[in-house]
């Protein structure tokens, strides 16, 4: 094969340009792929962690949270170009050969930070403000779920408890669970009345400013139709409100309620998780072994029928679940077709994001240097 000096130069230049152009473009190509891949992985692990902690509640274990505080990924590219030649006895004949090699390595570094300490415990145990829950509702979050999981009591109408074990009382545990399941049914009826009246414009939650003080007021207008007025009367009677008043201040007091007040006791994030843990369907094997607090059959049926979040369990890996985790040799999961459970779980995650302490943004969180 015959080549002259210009041909050698051109051959070498082409190989070099190919290698260098390849190296320069790999970095930009990785950004869209890795950015969304890491985003998806972190979001999925965040959801699985919350699901795991709710299941832990059902098994009388303490929840634990671990945050991904930083993700740093480095990429290394190695490019090599070789050129060699030999000549025969004839000075006009040369044999030239070339080669090019490209090496690639990805080295991610992920930093985890356990969420613990006094500040985080305080945030988990502090009741969400009633005003905060109404503010989330005004911002477009589902008010029905916010009230169902965030409110423990409206006047004397109590929601189902959130403790793994019923509080000591004059009733036996079985009877107490049955009472709590009835409380849940009654509480949900009150919520339904509130939501229907709100949707029809017969009940309005508004912010009232009185000097430097600001509070939430529930207002019933006087122009309700006969059908709607029946619902208004039912709600006022159930909550023991003065039938002659149409404006009620929302307060959080537990005793000494005045006639123009509606008292609402909210829950903490920890209490919400404990409440939702009642909807975990525990494997029969664990229930028979008394690894959890066993609900009486009548109460369990009612709780699972009205629980806003249902978490199922099975030995086999679930097919296409919404979220699934493996715990104690069983798979616990939320069914992808269970819209109500999915909405409840998403609402809980939003509240968690608002309550969890900031870990401090470390910039850049994701570094993608292309060598």
MARMIDREN-206966 format. One record per residue (C-alpha): x, y, z; residue number from 0; residue in three letters. Coordinates in Angstrom, 1 decimal. Layout:
! residues N
+--------+--------+--------+-----+-----+
:     c1 :     c2 :     c3 :   i :  aa :
+--------+--------+--------+-----+-----+
:      X :      Y :      Z : NUM : ala :
...
+--------+--------+--------+-----+-----+
//
This chain:
! residues 371
+--------+--------+--------+-----+-----+
:     c1 :     c2 :     c3 :   i :  aa :
+--------+--------+--------+-----+-----+
:    0.0 :    0.0 :    0.0 :   0 : unk :
:    1.5 :    3.3 :   -1.0 :   1 : unk :
:    1.2 :    6.5 :    1.0 :   2 : unk :
:    3.0 :    9.8 :    1.0 :   3 : unk :
:    3.6 :   12.2 :    3.9 :   4 : unk :
:    0.5 :   14.3 :    3.3 :   5 : unk :
:   -1.6 :   11.1 :    3.5 :   6 : unk :
:   -0.1 :   10.1 :    6.8 :   7 : unk :
:   -0.9 :   13.5 :    8.2 :   8 : unk :
:   -4.5 :   13.4 :    7.0 :   9 : unk :
:   -5.0 :    9.9 :    8.4 :  10 : unk :
:   -3.6 :   10.9 :   11.8 :  11 : unk :
:   -5.7 :   14.1 :   11.9 :  12 : unk :
:   -8.9 :   12.3 :   11.1 :  13 : unk :
:   -8.5 :    9.7 :   13.9 :  14 : unk :
:   -7.5 :   12.4 :   16.4 :  15 : unk :
:  -10.5 :   14.6 :   15.6 :  16 : unk :
:  -12.9 :   11.6 :   15.9 :  17 : unk :
:  -11.6 :   10.7 :   19.4 :  18 : unk :
:  -11.6 :   14.3 :   20.6 :  19 : unk :
:  -15.0 :   15.1 :   19.2 :  20 : unk :
:  -16.4 :   11.9 :   20.9 :  21 : unk :
:  -14.9 :   12.9 :   24.3 :  22 : unk :
:  -16.3 :   16.4 :   24.1 :  23 : unk :
:  -19.8 :   15.3 :   23.4 :  24 : unk :
:  -20.2 :   12.5 :   25.9 :  25 : unk :
:  -20.5 :   14.9 :   28.9 :  26 : unk :
:  -23.4 :   16.9 :   27.5 :  27 : unk :
:  -25.2 :   13.7 :   26.5 :  28 : unk :
:  -25.1 :   12.4 :   30.0 :  29 : unk :
:  -26.7 :   15.4 :   31.6 :  30 : unk :
:  -30.4 :   14.7 :   30.5 :  31 : unk :
:  -30.1 :   11.0 :   31.2 :  32 : unk :
:  -28.5 :   11.1 :   34.6 :  33 : unk :
:  -30.4 :   14.1 :   35.9 :  34 : unk :
:  -33.7 :   12.4 :   35.4 :  35 : unk :
:  -32.4 :    8.9 :   36.4 :  36 : unk :
:  -31.1 :   10.3 :   39.7 :  37 : unk :
:  -34.3 :   12.3 :   40.2 :  38 : unk :
:  -36.5 :    9.2 :   39.7 :  39 : unk :
:  -34.3 :    7.0 :   41.9 :  40 : unk :
:  -34.3 :    9.6 :   44.8 :  41 : unk :
:  -38.1 :   10.1 :   44.5 :  42 : unk :
:  -38.8 :    6.4 :   44.5 :  43 : unk :
:  -36.6 :    5.7 :   47.5 :  44 : unk :
:  -38.3 :    8.6 :   49.4 :  45 : unk :
:  -41.7 :    7.1 :   48.7 :  46 : unk :
:  -40.5 :    3.7 :   49.8 :  47 : unk :
:  -39.0 :    5.0 :   53.0 :  48 : unk :
:  -42.4 :    6.6 :   54.0 :  49 : unk :
:  -44.2 :    3.4 :   53.2 :  50 : unk :
:  -41.7 :    1.4 :   55.2 :  51 : unk :
:  -42.2 :    3.7 :   58.2 :  52 : unk :
:  -45.9 :    3.4 :   58.1 :  53 : unk :
:  -45.6 :   -0.4 :   58.1 :  54 : unk :
:  -43.1 :   -0.2 :   61.0 :  55 : unk :
:  -45.8 :    1.7 :   63.0 :  56 : unk :
:  -48.2 :   -1.3 :   62.5 :  57 : unk :
:  -45.5 :   -3.5 :   63.9 :  58 : unk :
:  -44.9 :   -1.3 :   66.9 :  59 : unk :
:  -41.5 :   -0.1 :   65.7 :  60 : unk :
:  -40.1 :    3.4 :   65.7 :  61 : unk :
:  -39.9 :    5.1 :   62.3 :  62 : unk :
:  -36.5 :    6.1 :   61.0 :  63 : unk :
:  -35.7 :    8.6 :   58.2 :  64 : unk :
:  -32.6 :    8.9 :   56.1 :  65 : unk :
:  -32.1 :   11.8 :   53.7 :  66 : unk :
:  -30.0 :   11.9 :   50.5 :  67 : unk :
:  -28.1 :   15.1 :   51.1 :  68 : unk :
:  -25.8 :   15.1 :   48.0 :  69 : unk :
:  -25.1 :   13.2 :   44.8 :  70 : unk :
:  -21.8 :   13.8 :   43.1 :  71 : unk :
:  -21.0 :   11.8 :   39.9 :  72 : unk :
:  -17.7 :   12.0 :   38.1 :  73 : unk :
:  -17.0 :   10.7 :   34.6 :  74 : unk :
:  -13.6 :    9.7 :   33.3 :  75 : unk :
:  -12.8 :    9.4 :   29.6 :  76 : unk :
:   -9.5 :    8.0 :   28.3 :  77 : unk :
:   -8.7 :    8.4 :   24.6 :  78 : unk :
:   -5.6 :    6.9 :   22.9 :  79 : unk :
:   -4.5 :    7.2 :   19.3 :  80 : unk :
:   -1.7 :    5.1 :   17.8 :  81 : unk :
:    0.1 :    5.3 :   14.5 :  82 : unk :
:    2.8 :    3.0 :   13.2 :  83 : unk :
:    4.5 :    2.4 :    9.9 :  84 : unk :
:    7.0 :    0.1 :    8.2 :  85 : unk :
:    8.9 :    0.4 :    4.9 :  86 : unk :
:   10.0 :   -2.2 :    2.5 :  87 : unk :
:   13.3 :   -2.4 :    0.5 :  88 : unk :
:   11.7 :    0.0 :   -2.0 :  89 : unk :
:   11.8 :    3.5 :   -0.5 :  90 : unk :
:    8.6 :    4.5 :   -2.3 :  91 : unk :
:    6.5 :    1.8 :   -0.5 :  92 : unk :
:    5.3 :    2.2 :    3.1 :  93 : unk :
:    2.7 :    0.3 :    5.2 :  94 : unk :
:    0.9 :    2.5 :    7.8 :  95 : unk :
:   -1.4 :    1.3 :   10.5 :  96 : unk :
:   -3.4 :    3.2 :   13.1 :  97 : unk :
:   -5.6 :    2.6 :   16.1 :  98 : unk :
:   -7.9 :    4.5 :   18.5 :  99 : unk :
:   -9.2 :    3.5 :   21.9 : 100 : unk :
:  -11.7 :    5.3 :   24.2 : 101 : unk :
:  -12.2 :    4.3 :   27.9 : 102 : unk :
:  -15.1 :    5.4 :   30.1 : 103 : unk :
:  -15.8 :    5.2 :   33.9 : 104 : unk :
:  -18.6 :    6.5 :   36.0 : 105 : unk :
:  -18.0 :    7.1 :   39.8 : 106 : unk :
:  -21.0 :    8.3 :   41.7 : 107 : unk :
:  -20.7 :    9.4 :   45.3 : 108 : unk :
:  -23.9 :    9.6 :   47.4 : 109 : unk :
:  -24.1 :   11.2 :   50.8 : 110 : unk :
:  -26.8 :   10.1 :   53.3 : 111 : unk :
:  -27.8 :   12.1 :   56.4 : 112 : unk :
:  -29.9 :   10.5 :   59.1 : 113 : unk :
:  -32.7 :   12.8 :   60.2 : 114 : unk :
:  -32.6 :   12.8 :   64.0 : 115 : unk :
:  -32.1 :   15.0 :   67.0 : 116 : unk :
:  -34.3 :   17.3 :   69.0 : 117 : unk :
:  -35.3 :   19.5 :   66.1 : 118 : unk :
:  -36.5 :   16.7 :   63.9 : 119 : unk :
:  -38.3 :   15.0 :   66.8 : 120 : unk :
:  -40.1 :   18.2 :   67.6 : 121 : unk :
:  -41.2 :   18.6 :   64.0 : 122 : unk :
:  -42.6 :   15.0 :   64.0 : 123 : unk :
:  -44.4 :   15.4 :   67.3 : 124 : unk :
:  -45.7 :   19.0 :   66.9 : 125 : unk :
:  -49.3 :   19.3 :   65.8 : 126 : unk :
:  -49.8 :   20.8 :   62.3 : 127 : unk :
:  -51.6 :   24.1 :   62.8 : 128 : unk :
:  -55.3 :   24.2 :   61.9 : 129 : unk :
:  -54.6 :   27.4 :   59.9 : 130 : unk :
:  -51.8 :   25.5 :   58.0 : 131 : unk :
:  -54.2 :   22.8 :   57.0 : 132 : unk :
:  -56.8 :   25.3 :   55.8 : 133 : unk :
:  -54.0 :   27.1 :   53.9 : 134 : unk :
:  -53.0 :   23.9 :   52.1 : 135 : unk :
:  -56.7 :   23.5 :   51.2 : 136 : unk :
:  -56.9 :   27.0 :   49.8 : 137 : unk :
:  -53.7 :   26.3 :   47.8 : 138 : unk :
:  -55.5 :   23.4 :   46.0 : 139 : unk :
:  -54.6 :   20.4 :   48.0 : 140 : unk :
:  -57.4 :   17.9 :   48.7 : 141 : unk :
:  -59.2 :   19.3 :   51.7 : 142 : unk :
:  -61.1 :   16.1 :   52.4 : 143 : unk :
:  -57.9 :   14.2 :   52.9 : 144 : unk :
:  -56.3 :   17.0 :   54.8 : 145 : unk :
:  -59.1 :   17.0 :   57.3 : 146 : unk :
:  -59.4 :   13.2 :   57.5 : 147 : unk :
:  -55.8 :   12.6 :   58.3 : 148 : unk :
:  -54.9 :   15.9 :   59.9 : 149 : unk :
:  -57.9 :   16.5 :   62.3 : 150 : unk :
:  -58.2 :   14.4 :   65.4 : 151 : unk :
:  -61.4 :   16.1 :   66.8 : 152 : unk :
:  -64.0 :   18.7 :   65.7 : 153 : unk :
:  -65.8 :   19.9 :   68.8 : 154 : unk :
:  -66.8 :   16.6 :   70.5 : 155 : unk :
:  -66.7 :   14.4 :   67.4 : 156 : unk :
:  -63.5 :   12.4 :   67.5 : 157 : unk :
:  -61.7 :   10.8 :   64.7 : 158 : unk :
:  -60.3 :    7.3 :   65.0 : 159 : unk :
:  -57.3 :    7.1 :   67.3 : 160 : unk :
:  -53.7 :    6.9 :   66.0 : 161 : unk :
:  -52.0 :    4.9 :   68.7 : 162 : unk :
:  -50.9 :    1.3 :   67.9 : 163 : unk :
:  -52.4 :    0.3 :   71.2 : 164 : unk :
:  -55.6 :    2.0 :   72.5 : 165 : unk :
:  -55.2 :    4.4 :   75.4 : 166 : unk :
:  -56.1 :    3.0 :   78.8 : 167 : unk :
:  -59.7 :    3.5 :   79.6 : 168 : unk :
:  -62.8 :    1.9 :   81.2 : 169 : unk :
:  -63.4 :   -0.2 :   78.1 : 170 : unk :
:  -61.5 :   -3.4 :   77.2 : 171 : unk :
:  -59.1 :   -3.1 :   74.2 : 172 : unk :
:  -61.4 :   -5.0 :   71.9 : 173 : unk :
:  -64.4 :   -2.8 :   72.8 : 174 : unk :
:  -62.2 :    0.3 :   72.5 : 175 : unk :
:  -61.1 :   -0.6 :   69.0 : 176 : unk :
:  -64.8 :   -1.1 :   68.1 : 177 : unk :
:  -65.6 :    2.3 :   69.5 : 178 : unk :
:  -62.8 :    3.9 :   67.6 : 179 : unk :
:  -64.0 :    2.4 :   64.3 : 180 : unk :
:  -67.4 :    3.8 :   65.0 : 181 : unk :
:  -65.8 :    7.2 :   65.8 : 182 : unk :
:  -64.2 :    7.0 :   62.3 : 183 : unk :
:  -67.5 :    6.4 :   60.6 : 184 : unk :
:  -69.1 :    9.3 :   62.5 : 185 : unk :
:  -66.2 :   11.7 :   61.9 : 186 : unk :
:  -66.2 :   10.9 :   58.2 : 187 : unk :
:  -69.9 :   11.8 :   58.1 : 188 : unk :
:  -69.1 :   15.2 :   59.5 : 189 : unk :
:  -66.4 :   15.7 :   57.0 : 190 : unk :
:  -68.8 :   14.7 :   54.2 : 191 : unk :
:  -71.3 :   17.3 :   55.3 : 192 : unk :
:  -68.6 :   19.9 :   55.5 : 193 : unk :
:  -67.4 :   19.1 :   52.0 : 194 : unk :
:  -70.8 :   19.0 :   50.4 : 195 : unk :
:  -71.8 :   22.3 :   51.9 : 196 : unk :
:  -68.5 :   23.8 :   50.9 : 197 : unk :
:  -68.9 :   22.6 :   47.4 : 198 : unk :
:  -72.4 :   24.1 :   47.2 : 199 : unk :
:  -71.2 :   27.4 :   48.6 : 200 : unk :
:  -73.3 :   26.9 :   51.8 : 201 : unk :
:  -70.2 :   26.8 :   54.0 : 202 : unk :
:  -67.2 :   29.0 :   53.6 : 203 : unk :
:  -63.9 :   29.1 :   55.4 : 204 : unk :
:  -62.5 :   32.6 :   55.4 : 205 : unk :
:  -59.7 :   34.5 :   57.1 : 206 : unk :
:  -60.8 :   37.3 :   59.5 : 207 : unk :
:  -58.4 :   40.0 :   60.7 : 208 : unk :
:  -59.2 :   41.7 :   64.0 : 209 : unk :
:  -56.5 :   44.2 :   64.7 : 210 : unk :
:  -53.2 :   42.4 :   64.9 : 211 : unk :
:  -55.0 :   39.0 :   65.3 : 212 : unk :
:  -56.1 :   36.8 :   62.4 : 213 : unk :
:  -58.2 :   33.7 :   62.6 : 214 : unk :
:  -60.3 :   31.3 :   60.5 : 215 : unk :
:  -64.0 :   31.7 :   60.5 : 216 : unk :
:  -66.6 :   29.2 :   59.2 : 217 : unk :
:  -69.6 :   31.1 :   57.7 : 218 : unk :
:  -73.0 :   29.7 :   56.8 : 219 : unk :
:  -75.0 :   32.1 :   54.5 : 220 : unk :
:  -78.8 :   32.6 :   55.0 : 221 : unk :
:  -79.7 :   31.7 :   51.4 : 222 : unk :
:  -79.6 :   27.9 :   51.6 : 223 : unk :
:  -82.2 :   25.8 :   49.8 : 224 : unk :
:  -84.4 :   23.6 :   51.9 : 225 : unk :
:  -82.4 :   20.5 :   51.0 : 226 : unk :
:  -79.1 :   22.2 :   51.9 : 227 : unk :
:  -80.6 :   23.7 :   55.0 : 228 : unk :
:  -81.3 :   20.1 :   56.2 : 229 : unk :
:  -77.6 :   19.3 :   55.9 : 230 : unk :
:  -76.7 :   22.6 :   57.7 : 231 : unk :
:  -79.1 :   21.7 :   60.5 : 232 : unk :
:  -77.6 :   18.1 :   60.7 : 233 : unk :
:  -74.1 :   19.5 :   60.8 : 234 : unk :
:  -74.9 :   22.1 :   63.5 : 235 : unk :
:  -76.7 :   19.5 :   65.6 : 236 : unk :
:  -73.9 :   16.9 :   65.3 : 237 : unk :
:  -71.3 :   19.4 :   66.3 : 238 : unk :
:  -73.5 :   20.9 :   69.0 : 239 : unk :
:  -73.5 :   24.4 :   67.4 : 240 : unk :
:  -75.9 :   27.2 :   68.2 : 241 : unk :
:  -78.6 :   26.9 :   65.4 : 242 : unk :
:  -79.2 :   30.6 :   65.5 : 243 : unk :
:  -75.6 :   31.6 :   64.7 : 244 : unk :
:  -74.0 :   31.5 :   61.2 : 245 : unk :
:  -70.4 :   32.6 :   62.0 : 246 : unk :
:  -68.1 :   30.4 :   64.1 : 247 : unk :
:  -64.5 :   31.1 :   65.0 : 248 : unk :
:  -62.1 :   28.2 :   64.6 : 249 : unk :
:  -60.0 :   27.6 :   67.7 : 250 : unk :
:  -57.8 :   24.9 :   69.0 : 251 : unk :
:  -59.0 :   25.0 :   72.7 : 252 : unk :
:  -60.0 :   21.7 :   74.2 : 253 : unk :
:  -62.2 :   23.0 :   77.0 : 254 : unk :
:  -64.4 :   26.0 :   77.7 : 255 : unk :
:  -65.7 :   26.3 :   74.1 : 256 : unk :
:  -67.8 :   29.4 :   73.6 : 257 : unk :
:  -71.1 :   29.3 :   71.6 : 258 : unk :
:  -69.6 :   31.0 :   68.6 : 259 : unk :
:  -66.6 :   28.7 :   68.3 : 260 : unk :
:  -65.7 :   25.5 :   66.5 : 261 : unk :
:  -62.8 :   23.8 :   68.2 : 262 : unk :
:  -60.5 :   21.7 :   66.1 : 263 : unk :
:  -57.7 :   19.6 :   67.4 : 264 : unk :
:  -55.1 :   18.8 :   64.7 : 265 : unk :
:  -52.5 :   16.0 :   64.6 : 266 : unk :
:  -48.8 :   15.8 :   64.3 : 267 : unk :
:  -47.0 :   14.1 :   61.4 : 268 : unk :
:  -46.2 :   11.2 :   63.7 : 269 : unk :
:  -49.9 :   10.9 :   64.7 : 270 : unk :
:  -50.9 :   11.0 :   61.0 : 271 : unk :
:  -48.6 :    8.1 :   60.2 : 272 : unk :
:  -49.9 :    6.1 :   63.2 : 273 : unk :
:  -53.4 :    6.7 :   62.1 : 274 : unk :
:  -52.7 :    5.6 :   58.5 : 275 : unk :
:  -50.9 :    2.5 :   59.8 : 276 : unk :
:  -54.3 :    1.2 :   60.9 : 277 : unk :
:  -54.9 :    0.5 :   57.2 : 278 : unk :
:  -52.0 :   -2.0 :   56.9 : 279 : unk :
:  -53.3 :   -5.4 :   56.0 : 280 : unk :
:  -51.0 :   -7.6 :   58.0 : 281 : unk :
:  -50.2 :  -11.2 :   56.9 : 282 : unk :
:  -52.3 :  -13.9 :   58.7 : 283 : unk :
:  -49.1 :  -15.5 :   59.8 : 284 : unk :
:  -47.9 :  -12.4 :   61.7 : 285 : unk :
:  -51.4 :  -11.8 :   63.1 : 286 : unk :
:  -51.6 :  -15.3 :   64.5 : 287 : unk :
:  -48.2 :  -15.0 :   66.0 : 288 : unk :
:  -49.3 :  -11.8 :   67.8 : 289 : unk :
:  -46.5 :   -9.7 :   66.1 : 290 : unk :
:  -48.9 :   -6.8 :   65.9 : 291 : unk :
:  -51.8 :   -5.5 :   67.9 : 292 : unk :
:  -54.7 :   -7.6 :   66.6 : 293 : unk :
:  -58.0 :   -5.8 :   66.0 : 294 : unk :
:  -61.2 :   -7.5 :   66.8 : 295 : unk :
:  -62.8 :   -8.9 :   63.6 : 296 : unk :
:  -65.8 :   -6.5 :   63.5 : 297 : unk :
:  -63.6 :   -3.4 :   64.1 : 298 : unk :
:  -61.0 :   -4.6 :   61.6 : 299 : unk :
:  -63.6 :   -4.9 :   58.9 : 300 : unk :
:  -64.9 :   -1.5 :   59.5 : 301 : unk :
:  -61.5 :    0.1 :   59.8 : 302 : unk :
:  -60.3 :   -1.4 :   56.5 : 303 : unk :
:  -63.6 :   -0.4 :   54.8 : 304 : unk :
:  -63.1 :    3.3 :   55.8 : 305 : unk :
:  -59.3 :    3.7 :   56.1 : 306 : unk :
:  -58.1 :    6.4 :   53.7 : 307 : unk :
:  -54.9 :    4.4 :   53.0 : 308 : unk :
:  -54.8 :    0.6 :   52.4 : 309 : unk :
:  -51.5 :   -1.2 :   52.3 : 310 : unk :
:  -51.7 :   -4.8 :   51.2 : 311 : unk :
:  -49.2 :   -7.6 :   51.9 : 312 : unk :
:  -48.2 :  -10.8 :   50.1 : 313 : unk :
:  -45.3 :  -13.2 :   49.8 : 314 : unk :
:  -44.8 :  -12.8 :   46.0 : 315 : unk :
:  -43.4 :   -9.6 :   44.4 : 316 : unk :
:  -46.5 :   -7.5 :   43.5 : 317 : unk :
:  -47.1 :   -6.9 :   39.8 : 318 : unk :
:  -46.9 :   -3.2 :   38.8 : 319 : unk :
:  -47.6 :   -1.7 :   42.3 : 320 : unk :
:  -47.8 :    2.1 :   43.0 : 321 : unk :
:  -45.2 :    1.7 :   45.7 : 322 : unk :
:  -43.8 :   -1.6 :   47.3 : 323 : unk :
:  -41.3 :   -2.5 :   49.9 : 324 : unk :
:  -40.0 :   -5.8 :   51.3 : 325 : unk :
:  -40.3 :   -6.1 :   55.0 : 326 : unk :
:  -40.0 :   -9.2 :   57.2 : 327 : unk :
:  -40.0 :  -11.5 :   54.2 : 328 : unk :
:  -43.3 :  -10.0 :   52.9 : 329 : unk :
:  -44.0 :   -7.4 :   50.3 : 330 : unk :
:  -46.2 :   -4.5 :   51.4 : 331 : unk :
:  -47.6 :   -2.3 :   48.7 : 332 : unk :
:  -50.2 :    0.2 :   47.6 : 333 : unk :
:  -52.3 :   -0.9 :   44.6 : 334 : unk :
:  -51.8 :    1.2 :   41.6 : 335 : unk :
:  -55.5 :    1.2 :   40.9 : 336 : unk :
:  -56.4 :    2.4 :   44.4 : 337 : unk :
:  -56.9 :    6.1 :   43.7 : 338 : unk :
:  -57.9 :    7.0 :   47.2 : 339 : unk :
:  -54.9 :    5.5 :   48.8 : 340 : unk :
:  -52.6 :    7.1 :   46.2 : 341 : unk :
:  -54.1 :   10.6 :   47.0 : 342 : unk :
:  -53.8 :   10.0 :   50.7 : 343 : unk :
:  -50.1 :    8.9 :   50.4 : 344 : unk :
:  -49.2 :   11.9 :   48.2 : 345 : unk :
:  -50.9 :   14.3 :   50.7 : 346 : unk :
:  -48.9 :   12.8 :   53.6 : 347 : unk :
:  -45.7 :   13.2 :   51.6 : 348 : unk :
:  -46.5 :   16.9 :   51.0 : 349 : unk :
:  -47.1 :   17.4 :   54.8 : 350 : unk :
:  -43.8 :   15.6 :   55.5 : 351 : unk :
:  -41.9 :   17.9 :   53.1 : 352 : unk :
:  -43.4 :   20.9 :   55.0 : 353 : unk :
:  -42.5 :   19.5 :   58.4 : 354 : unk :
:  -39.1 :   17.9 :   57.7 : 355 : unk :
:  -36.1 :   20.2 :   58.5 : 356 : unk :
:  -34.0 :   21.5 :   55.7 : 357 : unk :
:  -30.6 :   19.8 :   55.5 : 358 : unk :
:  -29.0 :   22.7 :   53.8 : 359 : unk :
:  -28.5 :   22.8 :   50.1 : 360 : unk :
:  -25.1 :   21.8 :   49.1 : 361 : unk :
:  -24.3 :   23.3 :   45.7 : 362 : unk :
:  -23.8 :   21.7 :   43.3 : 363 : unk :
:  -25.9 :   18.7 :   44.3 : 364 : unk :
:  -25.1 :   16.9 :   41.1 : 365 : unk :
:  -21.8 :   17.4 :   39.5 : 366 : unk :
:  -21.2 :   16.0 :   36.0 : 367 : unk :
:  -17.6 :   16.8 :   34.9 : 368 : unk :
:  -16.7 :   15.4 :   31.5 : 369 : unk :
:  -13.0 :   14.5 :   31.5 : 370 : unk :
+--------+--------+--------+-----+-----+
//
